[in-house]
Amino acid sequence: MKASDADILIVPGYKNSGPDHWQSRWQAKLSTARRVEQEAWSKPERADWTATIARAVNEATKPVVVVAHSLGAAATVQAIPEFTNKVAGALLVAPPEVENPKIRPRHLMTFGPYSRNPLPFPSIVIASRDDPYSSYESADDIAAAWGALFMDVGKAGHINAESGFGPWPEGLMVFAKFLSKIEP
């Protein structure tokens, strides 16, 4: 599949992705990418976020490929039961550890627990060894449960602009290769 063959849904996490974040840069670069806009970026409510993501998936006119970061990845996985359109694939970057009461902010826990069933579409989980919102072991474990390809980016923080991931060309290359393997 080529990017032009897909509706690429950019699903940011808590507080949205600013202009320097790799998601914003990819959205500007990929002609068929559009951001899933949440009503309340700073006060995420699971039901609202999942409904918004499901609506974006269900209104798509081309095969959907999700590019989600952090709480956006958690909300995407929680929205799966509401999808009526098929998702062709998902890149899930830095999914938070939604069952760990030590992780802050505490509202992350309202997006858990994760289903441990395999995802109904091809997926890649990309995780860091020093993400403040998830242990590496937790990310590896949930990727295995979901049947997702797991990628280790080393010590990369939360894989966001604050940890040095502005344009993130390596991630875009992974995404391009992933897209090329997806059947429409």
C-alpha positions in Angstrom: 0.0 0.0 0.0 1.2 3.5 -0.7 0.4 6.5 1.6 -1.9 7.9 -1.1 -4.0 4.7 -1.0 -4.8 5.1 2.8 -6.6 7.4 5.2 -3.7 7.9 7.6 -5.1 8.9 11.0 -2.7 10.7 13.3 -3.8 10.1 16.9 -1.8 12.2 19.4 -1.7 11.6 23.1 -2.3 13.7 26.2 -2.1 17.5 25.4 -1.8 16.8 21.6 1.4 16.9 19.6 2.9 20.3 19.1 4.4 21.7 15.8 7.8 20.2 16.5 6.5 16.7 17.3 7.2 14.0 14.7 3.4 13.4 14.4 2.8 17.0 13.3 5.7 16.9 10.9 4.5 13.6 9.4 1.0 15.0 9.0 2.4 17.9 7.0 4.5 15.6 4.8 1.8 12.9 4.1 -0.9 14.2 1.9 -3.6 11.7 3.1 -2.8 12.2 6.8 -5.3 13.9 9.1 -5.3 14.4 12.8 -7.9 13.0 15.0 -8.9 16.1 17.1 -10.0 15.4 20.6 -12.4 17.7 22.4 -10.3 17.9 25.6 -6.6 17.3 25.1 -5.7 18.2 28.7 -8.5 16.3 30.4 -8.8 13.1 28.5 -12.0 11.0 29.0 -11.7 7.5 27.8 -15.3 7.3 26.4 -14.9 10.6 24.5 -11.5 9.8 23.1 -12.5 6.4 21.9 -15.7 7.6 20.4 -13.8 10.4 18.5 -11.3 7.8 17.2 -14.0 5.4 16.2 -15.9 8.1 14.3 -12.7 9.0 12.4 -12.1 5.4 11.5 -15.7 4.7 10.6 -16.0 7.9 8.4 -12.9 7.0 6.4 -13.3 6.4 2.7 -10.0 4.6 2.1 -8.3 1.9 4.1 -7.3 3.3 7.5 -3.8 3.3 8.8 -3.4 4.6 12.4 -0.3 6.4 13.6 -0.8 6.8 17.3 1.4 8.1 20.1 1.2 7.5 23.9 -2.3 7.9 25.2 -3.5 8.1 21.6 -2.2 4.5 21.2 -4.1 3.4 24.4 -7.3 5.1 23.2 -7.0 3.6 19.7 -6.7 0.1 21.2 -9.7 0.7 23.5 -11.7 2.0 20.5 -11.4 -1.2 18.4 -14.8 -2.6 19.5 -16.4 0.5 18.1 -14.8 0.3 14.6 -17.2 -0.6 11.8 -14.7 0.2 9.1 -11.7 -2.1 8.7 -8.3 -0.8 9.9 -5.5 -1.9 7.6 -2.7 -1.4 10.1 -1.4 0.7 13.1 1.9 2.1 14.2 1.6 2.4 18.0 4.4 4.5 19.5 5.2 4.6 23.2 1.9 3.1 24.5 1.6 4.1 28.2 1.5 1.5 31.0 -2.1 2.1 31.9 -2.2 -0.4 34.8 0.7 1.0 36.8 -0.5 3.2 39.7 3.0 4.8 40.0 2.8 6.3 36.5 1.8 9.9 36.3 -0.5 11.6 35.4 -2.9 9.2 37.1 -5.6 9.7 34.5 -3.6 7.3 32.3 -5.1 4.5 34.4 -8.6 5.3 33.2 -7.6 4.1 29.7 -6.8 0.6 31.1 -6.7 -2.2 31.3 -5.6 -3.2 27.8 -7.2 -6.1 26.1 -4.7 -8.9 25.8 -6.4 -10.2 22.6 -4.5 -10.0 19.4 -5.2 -6.9 17.4 -7.4 -7.5 14.4 -4.9 -5.7 12.1 -1.2 -5.7 11.5 0.6 -3.5 13.9 4.0 -2.3 15.2 4.7 -1.2 18.8 7.7 1.1 19.1 9.0 1.5 22.7 11.9 3.1 24.5 14.0 1.7 27.3 13.6 4.8 29.5 10.1 6.0 28.8 8.7 7.7 31.9 5.2 6.5 31.1 5.9 2.8 30.5 8.5 0.3 31.4 10.2 -1.4 28.5 9.1 -4.8 29.8 5.4 -3.7 29.9 5.6 -2.5 26.3 7.2 -5.7 25.1 4.6 -7.8 27.0 1.6 -5.9 25.6 3.0 -6.0 22.0 3.4 -9.8 22.3 -0.2 -10.1 23.5 -1.4 -8.0 20.7 0.6 -9.9 18.1 2.4 -6.7 17.1 5.9 -6.5 15.8 8.0 -4.9 18.6 10.7 -2.4 18.0 13.2 -1.2 20.5 14.5 2.4 20.0 16.9 2.2 22.9 17.0 5.0 25.5 14.7 7.5 23.7 12.5 8.9 26.5 8.9 9.2 25.5 9.7 9.3 21.8 8.4 12.9 21.5 9.8 16.4 20.7 11.0 16.9 24.3 13.2 13.8 24.0 14.6 14.9 20.6 12.2 13.3 18.2 11.2 16.2 15.9 11.2 15.0 12.3 12.2 11.4 13.3 13.2 10.2 9.8 14.0 6.7 11.1 10.5 6.3 12.3 9.1 7.6 9.0 11.3 4.9 7.2 9.8 2.2 9.5 6.3 3.5 8.7 7.0 3.6 5.0 8.2 0.0 5.0 5.2 -1.0 7.2 2.8 0.6 4.7 4.5 -1.2 1.8 3.7 -4.6 3.4 0.0 -3.8 4.1 -2.6 -5.3 1.8 -5.4 -2.7 1.1 
